[in-house]
Every structure is written in C-alpha cells, then in structure tokens.
C-alpha cells in the first residue's frame, strides 16, 4: 500500500501457496491497492496534472530542496522569511513578501514618483535612523562605509540604530573624484556647493544654498564714471598795484595792465568742488540659485525584513 513518503509495500497475506486455490479475497485487495498507487503517481512526462501541492525538503543554500538533475547545488531552498535562490551553492537572490533581494543592490538609490515606499525593503531617505536588526544587510554595508569616511551613514544611537542621509530638498551630484581622478566641477568657493562648506570628494557631503546675496567682493572690477563740477571763483575787496607807477588801482574787468601784481590774495575764494557719479549695481537682494526642477521622492534599497 502507498505510504506518506511514497514507498509502496504490499499488505500481508497476499502470497499464493502451491496447491491451494487462489481466492479473490486474497489477491484482489493488493491488486486494487497497486492500481490506486499507480493512479496517484506523478507522471514523468507531465501528462497528468497534480491534485495537490508538491512538497520539497526545505534544503539549504549548499544543497537546495528543489534542484536540477545536472547540478544538485543549483535550485530553490527555504529561508527564514522567503525562498532563496542558489547557483552553484551560492545565494544569488531571495524572494520575500515585499520584493526580491538580488534584483536590487543594497544601498541602491532610485528616483520614485509615488508617495510611500513600495515595500519594507525600501526606505525614503530623510535623515532618519533605522533598526540595525530590521535592516541588518544595510547596516552591515553601512559599517564598511562609515569606516571608509562615507558621511551618508552614521552610527545612530550607537547600539540599536544607525542613521542615513537626508535628501529632502536636495539634488544628487556625482562624487567629484569618482574613479580616483577629480573633475574639479564642485570644488572651491567659486560655486554654491563649496561656498557652503561642502566637500564634493566625500560621499554624503552636503552643500549649496537655494539663494545667494552679492557682496562688493563678488562684483567684477570696473572704473567709476561721472562728472566733476567746479565751484565758481569769486574776487572781493581786491587792489591791484602797478609796479611801474606804484599806484594802487581798483580791480576792474578792463584791459590788463603791465606788471600788475595782486598783493591782497586773501580775497580769492572758490566754492566746494563736488563729484556726481553714475549709480552702479542694484540693491544686493538675494537671488535664487535653483535650476528648473521637478520634485520626486527617492527610495533607498535597504533589504529589510518582509
């Protein structure tokens, strides 16, 4: 008779004895039992449909429960929270209720146009802390990154949580020395990123501002232009002495006299000279730095527990 493990065994009393009459009650039950077992068999050519679920042994990554005849280390096995995929005894992915690990990379950042994260495997990075237990895979990677100087991550409360970067209201730029060679596109005080103290060679560094205010030092060199107005020269109580006759004569507007000498100079006066320049520049009001922008969310693949 068929058993739960698929091993067939005949019931006792079925053997025929030489010289005895074969009884239907003796042989029909085993034959019927065999017929039932053959009917319930799994057809190898796939001509018959299953009437119940196929059950596999849970297996492990090195010896999956559902494998291929040509490679017993490649197939599917049961994990704590889902189904693991092994190739050559190495885990390459895991199916969870919230998504697939392996199709995405831990730490991957993706623009996302919906309101909430698609599953617990993803988080919106707004500077919050995460559980080191729930997001164990990301925490493992974060420890490596923190040690390497990546400021996108931090140690959180130092025991149960860790922190991630804050992308609210920020655009993402490529690391200026990605690949080892600095491009020099975001360095120095000549741009808003560097002027705000950001170091574009450090992952997770922040900088820039949504507006700027020009100072005198920001203006280009220029030469002021305008006009100078001299005040009128006036003469009062003046005497002119002729060296030829020695006689003093009143200063008049008539013809000049030979050898005239103005001996009383205190009566010469000129009004104040003023400079009137042409106005330059504006009011030093702040002006925006923001480029044409469309707003989306960002989601970070954290590989949490589903």
C-alpha positions in Angstrom: 0.0 0.0 0.0 1.2 3.6 -0.6 2.6 5.5 2.3 3.1 9.2 3.1 6.7 9.0 1.9 5.8 7.5 -1.5 7.2 4.0 -0.6 4.9 1.2 -1.7 4.5 -2.0 0.3 2.1 -5.0 -0.3 -0.2 -6.0 2.6 0.4 -9.3 4.4 -1.4 -12.5 3.2 -1.1 -11.8 -0.5 1.4 -14.7 -1.2 -0.1 -17.7 -3.1 0.8 -21.2 -1.8 1.4 -24.1 -4.2 -1.5 -26.4 -4.4 -4.0 -24.0 -2.9 -6.9 -22.3 -4.6 -6.4 -18.6 -5.4 -9.0 -16.7 -3.5 -10.4 -13.3 -4.8 -10.3 -12.0 -1.2 -6.6 -12.8 -1.0 -5.4 -11.2 -4.3 -7.9 -8.6 -5.3 -7.1 -6.2 -2.4 -3.4 -6.0 -3.3 -4.1 -5.5 -7.0 -6.6 -2.8 -6.2 -4.0 -1.2 -3.9 -1.4 -1.3 -6.7 -4.0 0.3 -9.1 -4.6 3.1 -6.6 -0.9 3.7 -6.1 -0.3 3.9 -9.9 -3.2 6.3 -10.3 -1.8 8.6 -7.7 1.7 8.6 -9.3 3.4 11.8 -10.6 3.6 11.4 -14.4 7.1 12.0 -15.5 6.0 13.2 -18.9 3.7 15.8 -17.5 0.5 14.3 -19.0 -1.3 14.3 -15.7 -2.0 17.3 -13.5 -1.2 17.5 -9.8 -4.2 17.2 -7.5 -2.2 18.7 -4.5 0.8 20.8 -3.8 4.3 19.4 -4.4 6.3 19.3 -1.2 10.1 19.8 -1.2 12.5 19.4 1.6 13.5 22.9 2.8 17.1 22.5 1.9 20.0 24.9 2.4 22.0 27.2 0.2 24.6 24.5 -0.5 22.0 21.8 -1.1 18.7 23.3 -2.2 15.4 21.4 -1.7 14.4 21.7 -5.4 17.4 21.2 -7.7 18.3 20.2 -11.2 19.4 16.7 -12.2 22.6 18.1 -13.7 23.5 20.4 -10.7 22.4 19.5 -7.2 23.7 22.8 -5.8 21.6 25.0 -8.0 17.9 25.5 -7.2 15.5 26.8 -4.6 15.5 26.4 -0.8 13.5 27.8 2.2 14.9 30.8 4.0 13.5 32.3 7.3 11.3 34.8 5.5 11.0 33.6 1.9 12.6 31.5 -0.8 16.3 31.5 -1.6 17.8 31.0 -5.0 21.2 29.3 -5.1 23.5 28.9 -8.1 26.4 26.6 -7.6 25.8 26.6 -3.8 25.9 30.4 -3.6 22.9 32.6 -2.7 22.1 35.0 -5.6 18.7 36.1 -4.6 15.8 35.8 -2.2 12.0 36.1 -2.8 10.3 37.9 0.0 6.7 39.2 0.6 7.9 42.7 -0.1 10.0 42.1 -3.1 13.2 40.4 -4.4 16.6 40.7 -2.9 19.2 40.2 -5.6 17.3 42.1 -8.3 18.4 45.2 -6.4 21.7 46.1 -4.7 21.8 47.0 -1.0 22.3 50.8 -0.9 20.8 51.5 -4.3 19.2 54.9 -4.6 16.3 55.3 -7.1 14.1 58.3 -8.1 10.5 57.3 -7.2 7.3 59.2 -8.2 4.9 57.7 -5.7 4.1 58.8 -2.2 5.2 55.9 0.0 8.0 53.3 -0.2 6.8 50.2 -2.3 7.6 47.7 0.5 9.6 47.3 3.7 12.7 46.5 1.6 12.8 50.2 0.7 13.0 53.4 2.7 12.6 57.1 2.0 16.0 58.7 3.0 15.0 61.8 5.0 17.8 61.7 7.6 16.1 59.2 9.9 17.6 56.3 11.9 16.9 52.6 11.1 16.9 49.5 13.2 20.2 47.6 12.9 18.2 44.3 13.3 15.4 45.1 10.8 17.8 46.4 8.2 20.7 44.1 9.0 22.0 43.9 5.4 22.2 47.7 5.0 23.7 48.1 8.5 26.5 45.6 7.5 27.2 47.7 4.5 26.9 50.9 6.4 29.7 49.9 8.9 32.0 49.4 6.0 31.1 52.8 4.5 31.4 54.7 7.8 34.9 53.2 8.3 35.8 54.5 4.8 34.6 58.0 5.6 31.2 57.9 3.9 29.1 60.5 5.7 25.8 59.4 4.2 25.7 56.9 7.1 26.2 57.4 10.8 26.1 55.1 13.9 22.7 56.3 15.1 22.3 55.7 18.9 25.5 53.6 18.9 23.8 50.3 19.8 20.4 49.5 18.1 20.0 52.0 15.3 22.0 53.7 12.5 21.4 56.8 10.5 21.1 57.5 6.8 21.4 60.7 4.8 18.7 63.4 4.3 17.7 64.0 0.7 14.8 66.4 1.4 15.1 69.4 -1.0 18.4 68.2 -2.4 19.6 67.2 -5.8 22.2 64.4 -6.2 25.6 65.0 -7.8 28.3 62.5 -8.8 31.3 62.3 -6.5 33.8 64.8 -7.9 36.7 62.4 -7.7 34.7 59.3 -8.7 37.1 56.7 -10.0 40.1 58.5 -8.3 40.5 61.5 -10.6 39.0 64.8 -9.5 37.0 66.7 -12.1 37.0 69.9 -10.2 33.4 70.8 -11.0 32.2 71.4 -7.5 35.3 72.4 -5.6 36.3 75.7 -4.1 34.5 78.8 -3.1 33.5 79.8 -6.7 30.4 77.7 -6.6 27.5 77.4 -4.1 28.4 73.9 -3.0 32.0 74.7 -2.0 31.0 78.1 -0.6 28.7 76.4 1.9 31.5 74.2 3.1 30.6 71.0 1.1 33.4 68.7 0.1 32.4 67.1 -3.2 35.0 64.3 -2.8 33.3 62.8 0.2 30.2 60.6 -0.1 27.3 62.0 1.7 28.7 65.6 1.9 26.2 68.4 1.6 26.5 71.9 0.3 24.9 74.7 -1.7 22.1 77.1 -1.0 18.8 77.9 -2.7 19.7 81.7 -2.9 22.8 84.0 -2.7 23.4 87.6 -1.9 26.1 89.5 -3.8 28.7 91.5 -1.8 31.1 94.1 -3.1 33.8 91.4 -3.3 31.5 89.5 -5.7 31.4 92.4 -8.2 33.7 92.4 -11.2 36.4 95.1 -11.4 35.1 98.4 -13.0 36.1 102.0 -13.4 33.6 104.5 -12.0 32.4 107.2 -14.4 30.8 110.6 -13.8 31.4 114.4 -13.9 33.3 116.8 -11.7 31.7 120.3 -11.2 34.0 123.0 -10.0 32.6 125.9 -8.0 32.8 129.5 -9.2 35.8 131.6 -8.4 35.0 135.0 -6.8 37.1 138.0 -6.0 36.2 140.6 -3.3 37.9 143.8 -1.9 40.8 143.4 -4.3 43.6 146.0 -5.1 46.0 145.9 -8.0 49.3 147.7 -7.6 51.2 148.8 -10.7 54.9 148.1 -10.4 55.5 150.9 -13.0 53.9 153.7 -11.0 53.4 152.3 -7.5 49.9 153.4 -7.5 47.1 151.1 -6.4 44.1 150.8 -8.6 40.8 149.1 -8.2 40.5 145.7 -9.9 38.3 146.1 -13.0 37.3 144.0 -15.9 39.0 146.3 -18.3 42.2 145.6 -20.3 45.1 144.0 -18.4 47.8 146.3 -17.1 51.5 145.7 -17.5 53.4 144.3 -14.5 50.2 144.0 -12.4 50.6 142.2 -9.0 47.7 141.0 -6.8 49.0 141.9 -3.4 45.9 141.1 -1.4 45.2 137.4 -2.2 43.0 136.7 0.7 40.1 137.9 -1.2 40.2 135.0 -3.7 37.7 132.2 -3.0 36.4 129.1 -4.8 33.2 127.2 -3.9 33.4 123.5 -2.9 34.2 121.0 -5.7 31.7 118.1 -5.9 31.7 114.7 -7.8 28.5 113.3 -9.0 28.8 109.7 -10.1 26.5 107.5 -12.1 24.7 104.8 -10.0 26.1 101.3 -10.4 24.5 97.9 -9.5 21.3 97.2 -7.6 20.1 96.6 -4.0 22.1 93.4 -3.0 18.8 91.5 -2.7 19.2 87.6 -2.6 18.7 85.9 -5.9 17.7 82.2 -6.5 20.2 79.5 -7.5 17.6 76.8 -8.2 17.6 75.3 -11.7 14.4 74.2 -13.4 13.3 71.3 -11.2 10.6 68.6 -10.9 10.0 67.0 -7.4 10.1 63.3 -6.8 10.8 61.0 -3.9 13.9 59.0 -3.6 13.9 55.4 -2.3 16.9 53.6 -0.8 17.1 49.8 -1.1 17.7 48.7 2.4 16.8 45.0 2.2 14.8 44.9 5.4 12.7 42.0 6.7 9.4 41.5 5.0 
